[in-house]
C-alpha cells in the first residue's frame, strides 16, 4: 500500500540515525504545529476540508507516542 508524503517525512525523521531523540520530537512537534495551523486556517474559511490533514495529524501523533513524547513538555517553572 502506498504511503502519504507526511508518512514518508515522519519515517525519515524516525529513521535518521544522526538526529538525537529530543531533536526528533522537536521536529515532529514542528510538523504537528504546522498541520494544526493549516487546519485552523481552513476551518476559518468555513471550508469542509478532507484533504488528509486529519490523517497527517494522526501519523504525527502516533510517531510522538512511539517516542514517548505524547505529553506536552512542562515548562521550566514546573520542573
N, C-alpha and C positions, 0 to 999 in steps of 0.2 A: 504494500500500500504506500502511495507517495506521501511525503511529509510536507508540511507547510514551510514557508520561509521562516516563520518565527520558531517552529520546532527545530529547524536547522541551526538558527542562531543560538538557541538555548543549548542544543547539543554541543555546538562548537565551544561555547563558554564552559560547559561542564567538563568537556574532554581536554581542555587546554592545560597541559601539564605545567606551563610556565606561569599560570595565574595561581596566586595563593587563594585559599578557601575564602578569606574575607573579601578579596577582590572579585571573586565570582559572585558572591552575594551582592556586593555593591553594584556590579554590572547588571545583574538580574533585577535589582530594585530600580535601577535607572530605566530599564525596559518597561517594567511594571508602571512606573510613573508616566512614561510617555504614552503607553497604551491607555491608561486611565484618562489622561488629558485629551487624547483623541476621542475617546468615548464620550466624555463630557461635552466636548465641542459639538459632536454630532447630535447629542440629546438636546442641546440648547437650540438647535435649528429645527427641533420638532420632527426630525427625520427618524424613520424606522430603519435602524442600522442592523443589517445582518451581513456584515462584511467580514466576519471572522474575529472581530475584536474580543468577543467573549471567549472564543476558543484560544486566542493568543494569551489572554489573561490566565486562563486555566493552565496552559502549558507553563507559563512563567511561575505561577503559584505552586504548581507541583514541583518544579525544579527547586524552588526555595524551600519547600517542605523536605525534599530529598536531602538538602544541605543543612537541615535542621535550623532553618532561618525563617520559619513561618511567623514567628513572633516579632513584632516591631522592636527595633533596638531601643533600649531605655536610654534616656539622656543622662548626661554625666551627673546630674543632681540626684538621681535616684539610685545610683550605684553604691 
